Structures are given as C-alpha cells and as structure tokens.
Amino acid sequence: MKQLALDIGLSTGPTLAGFFAGPNEAALRHLRVWVGDAHAPTLHSPVPTYLWGESGSGKTHLLEGVRSALREQGAVVGWLHAGLLEPPEFDERWGAVVLDDVHLYTAVQQHTAFNWFVNAQTLQRGVVAAGALPPADLALREDLRTRLGWGHVFHLQLLSEAERRAVLRQAADARGVLLGDDVLDYMLHRFSRDLGSLMELLDQLDGYALQTQRAVTIPLIRSMLENQ
C-alpha cells in the first residue's frame, strides 16, 4: 500500500507540557525556563532562540507551546510564518516575536522578520524562531541569518519508532481506546512520521470508532480513509 503522508495538525492546541521531548529534552527545558511561570511572569531574555530540524521533529509544536504559555501570562505575541504573505508591522504591545519556517520566507517576509527582530531586541523582547536548516545554511539575507544564529540554537531530532509507539499507546489509553500491536504497526509504517499527524489520526480514529460503534482495527482505518 502506498504510504500516506498526512499534513494535518493537532486538534488541540499544542503546549510545552504536551510535548514528548525524547531526544529534545534540552530544547524543551530551555523553553520552559524561558517562558517562566504563568503565576509569576518573568522578564524574558532578549537573547534569541532558534530551533532547527526536519519536518516532524516538533518545531512548530514548541513554538505554539511558547505562544500558549506567554498568552497565559497575558502577553500578546507576534507570529510570522511562511503562509503570511502580507505580514503586519511590528507592534510594541508584543511581549515576544515568534518566527516559524524561516527557511521558506520570501524577500518581503525576510524584511519583516528583520524589522521585527531589531524592534524586539531594542525593546528587550524575546525572539523564538524555527527552520529546517541550521543558521549557517539558511538562504536568507545575511543580516537576518546571522541574528538567528547568534543566540541559543537547538537541533531537534525525530522521535524513534519506539518513542512514537509509546506516545501513541499512552494517548490511546488516556482515551480508553485499545490499540493492538498490529494497529500500531500499521499506523507507524503507513503514515507520516510526524507525531502531530499521528496524534490527529488517533483523534480521527477515536471519533470514527465511536460513530460506527466499532473497535479500532486496521479494517476500521481503511474504512475511515475510504469514507473521507
């Protein structure tokens, strides 16, 4: 069967607490310290943080987790991603700036990102960014590329199959869903390695199983895909 690559996100908002770190514990620990405590908001370090790694390594999940944590503290966050073709000007009300998928930025987006970066640093606001490549390999304007690389840089690794299996099993147990080893094998080998996509698949399977009053099996997965 042709491998399916689901390009879908988590149905619930990603948080730092909900991130399974695995080999990325150092990056998660750094971001937890950086965002501080929601009950005792901290002055976030203006030294930028840059996360890089291949698709599915958790970059966007961590960025959204940072934004969620800052919002809990009452902060407004500027967010720039590659799909935002007409980004706004920097807003001095922002407590931090988040830059996602910087490796895909157009010339206009690079100009905006540089402007946001300079303004954020002038006002002692934090910058957290992510891309698919290390800073030195980014095909960006030099002044933006060097700024992305001068602070904290973390290389995110994909979870191993055993780690993804453990996360899926734990999530299924929390939902009261029984996942047999054959179903887990099917999910892990036939779909995207992106844990977020796998978790969304689990959510869809749970809903479809309830709707059809059937157990989660390989035939159920096939049936769900055929009826989408």
Secondary structure, DSSP 8 states (H G I E B T S, - for coil): ----------SS---STT---GGGHHHHHHHHHHH-BTTB------S-EEEE-STTSSHHHHHHHHHHHHHHTT-EEEEE-TT-SS-----TTEEEEEE--GGG--HHHHHHHHHHHHHHHHTT-EEEEEESS-GGG--S-HHHHHHHHSSEEEE-----HHHHHHHHHHHHHHHT----HHHHHHHHHHS-S-HHHHHHHHHHHHHHHHHHT----HHHHHHHHHT-
